[in-house]
Amino acid sequence: DNAMSKRKVLLMGKSGAGKTSMRSIIFANYIARDCDRLGPTLEIEHAHVRFLGNMALHLWDCGGQETFMENYMTSQRDQIFKNVQVLIYVFDVESREIDKDYRNYQGCLEALLQNSPAATVFCLIHKMDLVSEENRNKVFQEKVEDIQRITNSTAERLHSSATIECHPSSIWDETLYKAWSAIVYHLVPNVTAMEQKLNQFADIIEADEILLFEKATFLVVAQVSKKEFTDHHRFEKVSNIIKQFKLSCSRMGAQFDSILVRNSEFSAFIDSFTNNTYIMSICDGNISTAAVSMNIKSARKHFE
Ligand code: GTP
């Protein structure tokens, strides 16, 4: 990898599936209710998003209208599917043309396996908010089975293998953050090394948990936990809440610097950390915040 590592990420799926909405919320500070106003993407929109300072995500948002899809598969095939690290394929859970959706997915996967066999595929079953809560899990599992079957048979036919991960998502809740954190986690180089350092740091400050958030998106990019927590959605909830808070601050021309939430059981301290990250430390409720804050300050240089 050179100093500025570029990661090519394809964002595909049928027209109206929600690709541009997701991208705008995660990377361009949109809020969910603004997404109604987004027009269809014509051909491909190239978004270069800087991430963690020296990483550029080159996001190809591929308009999903049928004529564009055909071009991707034919004349633009090699150009689009070469050198891809990640394909994000978005399925509209409420789509009425499931067979066609699956055929298009299969076409994309085939082109990907031929041009970038090492790429990872993330399938997002999107707009899950439209499915009633009691059916969500079942509906999601059914889609995953379909997608897995299609993926396996396509890979077999090409004597190849495909790595895929499926996530449910909706722009209306924190699942969006969970899905994108998984993607970004996969793209960030040296996560393990970073988490080892975080682990040592957690021992030093006696933290129960430490999270690192990427500054612009507030996605979790590294994490260590020293004890079991019961809420398995806490990371993406925090991402979602802090991102909203950050946006309301900026609408009033303010910027937030640090946040402290504490009660007798725990203290949660969010502070800007390196150039490109915020840190959140979860400690015992009695711990001195001044001490935590000072330790964070002195740890900074080891993480830059
Ligand atoms: P093309 O650009 O034509 O390929 O479409 P797209 O996939 O980029 O879809 P877009 O992001 O423009 O979203 C289409 C519509 O879906 C918009 O009106 C969004 O508000 C809506 N939408 C996006 N995500 C969600 C979601 O999670 N839930 C619900 N209910 N609606 C969503």
Residues whose N, C-alpha, C, O or C-beta is under 5 A from the ligand:
A	BS01	GTP	G13 K14 S15 G16 A17 G18 K19 T20 S21 C35 D36 L38 G39 P40 T41 C62 G63 G64 Q65 H126 K127 D129 S169 S170 I171 W172
